[in-house]
Amino acid sequence: MFKRVRNPILRYLLIFIYFVIIFFCSIELNFLNLFGYQPDMQDIKSPVLSVSSEVYTADGKLLAKFYKENRSPIEYKNLSPNLINALVATEDVRFFKHHGVDYYGFLSSLISTAKGDRRGASTITQQLAKNLFKTRKRKSQGLISYVPVVRTVVFKFKEWLTAFKIEHVYTKQQILVMYFNTVPFGNNSFGIKTAALKYFNKNPEALNVTEAATLIGMLKATSTYNPIRYPAKAIERRNIVLGQMEKYGFLKKAAYVTGIKQPVGLNLSYIEEEGQGDSYLRRAVEKWLDKWLKANDYDLYEDGLKIYTSIDSKLQQYAEEAVSEKMKMLQKRFNNVWKGKNPWRDSKGNEIVDFILKNEQRLPIYKLLENKYKGDTAQIQAYFEKQKRMKVFTWKGDQDTTFSTIDSIKYYAKLLNTGMMTIEPSSGKIKVWVGGIDNKYFKYDHVNQAKRQAGSTFKPFAYLTALDNGYSPCDKFTDKPVSITYNEDGKQEVWSPNNADFNFTYREMSLRWAMGKSVNSITAQITEKVGWDKVVEYAHKCGIESPLKAVPSVSLGSNDVSVYEMVRAYSTFLNKGEKIDPLLVTKITDHNGSMLAEFELKSTRVISEETAWLMLYMFRGGMEEPGGTSQALWEYPILWEKNSNQIGGKTGTSSDYVDGWYMGITKDLITGIWVGADDRSVHFNTSATGEGSHTALPIFGLFMEKVYSDPKSGYTYGPFPKPWVKITKPYMCASPRIVADTTSVTDSLLAPADSGLILPTPDTTSNNN
């Protein structure tokens, strides 16, 4: 056919056009699945902005949804002319002249790129096609997407086809409205209305020219030109937008000159309503999935995923109930302890006089006020002292009140918080995740975000190191003063830890008794024998990922760790010496139920089965040895009234009663709990109220009481596992004589004792085989 055309130029032009048509048809029809999904006219007429992803518990109960709620649609009449002018001048000056594709702009961009001035040529309609129909997402990619250069050409042609369809169905005004309703502006803001409110506390129709230029400038890169985080870059980009407006006649010269001199002018006082069933769990799932989503090109907020977690809805409910009941009591006790006094104190018990000022300076608004009032501290303080209506958290529910910012700082600084996590080591599945007392008011997750001094809950890693390097549970050390000389940063230091009550009994104690009673002096001796660097090595082996300073006091919990890390590390003992990668998500399907991914337990052997079992036996000492620090659990009869049941654990308290911990172990589960105030300067002031045995342990006790009381929970009484291998080391040590002496020789140098009650020791010999 083409041979009949004698003119070679015309012939090749026709061949080119013919192949372009074939190419476009192939893209539209997704020929041989080469090009991926392409929206048809029905999709164009009825676009779906996004499909929410849903999160379920292991037993199929809906936990939360992910969707872009920060997308508030507007109409054309609600758009400020400044917004339209800024957008057109910057992104697509020929918008009102083309039909979706600007060929002139495309050719000029190719020429500019060839000269080294790289710039885009996508029209507003093409950008809408990309935002609305995800033309570059995985489902829109075919086999051709694996060919680098061709892939880019196909993406561009698909956007052209979609843009033509959009222009065929909608008017220019409708396209602008759709664009402004779907474009992202960072900080989880989608659409111009939420962005205008978030950054300037204005509706879109009220934006002035500089505000409109700031928002349009963000479209180039929402993170780079975020006016909250990078005001200087945002102003620089805004001024480019103003320059484009002046260049194309949307702005007079005088207005341009005035505009570029204006400050960014943010107003961040808008408070948005929470939604989406937000929770600590929801955020934890989002963080857990982050790498998988990026690697597989899925959008959690738009792609309608169904995410199945390992969370047990019954156990989660019991944990939340236990936290609520016990934390309410702890808060009342805390308030009584400090009645009429401020609890922010230094290590000597003196009130920290600049506590409020430092908290003011940490607020995001402080720098804005400094700029606004040019550093005038009197005006800044007047702002913080201004009374305003607000809702605050109370244990009786949300309460309306009138507070200044200073009142609010004081109120919230006095509130105790918690983090709690339970895992089933045999499967690696996380069963409980309680990130705090109330997600609405306290966004910080105390399971995996917060890191605090572990106190005596870290001691078991010293005993683990000893058992794995020749010692046995029956080996004895004497409770006596210890001085350890070591080098730190080139300087010689001497460490002389005291016991909690500053007394030493001079009694010989087995390792099991010493760990169960949490004796500082013996823990220090063991650490010196095995080496503090070795203790750090074993802690890392078991799953502690935080940096640990290798000093003699490491075994007494001087380093910061998270609840998540501690639960993971303790799981190694119940998992026969294998470290696990905890599972929070077990599988993901698309919205039709088709499987996208399944996640299985990954484990690595880090200690022998014998050592792991011996550590479980050691943990039982907290309940079974005289003065064991877990003996406050005897207050929960259901935990011990069955003769076959066994529970192990370890309390912990950091210096000045700042952090209270409890790590609880049953035959099936490991639970870690931290209790304290978010600011480390706020703490209890006596051992009777602030130790882990009085703060964190009761939550564990009530939680397990609820679990065991429910025959349908799936978790029952029972002894710890029998040895998995032959135990070669002696461990059935002679029980010490129980005396009336209640002297506490417990917990860490950093903290007072978690002594608990000294009750008759159960018969331990029957369960040692």
Secondary structure, 3 states (H helix, E strand, C coil): CHHHCCCHHHHHHHHHHHHHHHHHHHHHHCHHHCCCCCCCHHHHHCCCCCECEEEECCCCCEEEEECCCCCCCCCHHHCCHHHHHHHHHHHCCCCCCCCCCCHHHHHHHHHHHHCCCCCCCCCHHHHHHHHHHCCCCHHHCCHHHHCHHHHHHHHHHHHHHHHHHHHHHCCHHHHHHHHHHHCECCCCCECHHHHHHHHHCCCHHHCCHHHHHHHHHHCCCCCCCCCCCCHHHHHHHHHHHHHHHHHCCCCCHHHHHHHCCCCCCCCCCCCCCCCCCCCHHHHHHHHHHHHHHHHHCCCCCCECCEEEECCCHHHHHHHHHHHHHHHHHHHHHHHHHCCCCCCEECCCCCECCCHHHHHHHCCCHHHHHHHHCCCCHHHHHHHHHCCEEEEECCCCCCEEEEECHHHHHHHHHCCEEEEEEEEECCCCEEEEEECCCCCCCCCCCCCCCCCEECHHHHCHHHHHHHHCCCCCCCCEEECCCCCEEEEECCEEEEECCCCCCCCCCCCEEEHHHHHHHCCHHHHHHHHHHHCHHHHHHHHHHHCCCCCCCCCHHHHHCCCEECHHHHHHHHHHHHCCCEEEECECEEEEECCCCCEEEECCCEEEECCCHHHHHHHHHHHHHHHHCCCCCCHHHHHCHHHCCCCCCCCEEEEEECHHHCEEEEEEECCCCEEEEEEEECCCCECCCCHHHHCHHHHCHHHHHHHHHHHHHCCCCCCCCCCCCCCCCCCCCCCCCCCCCCCCCCCCCCCCCCCCCCCCCCCCCCCCHHHCC
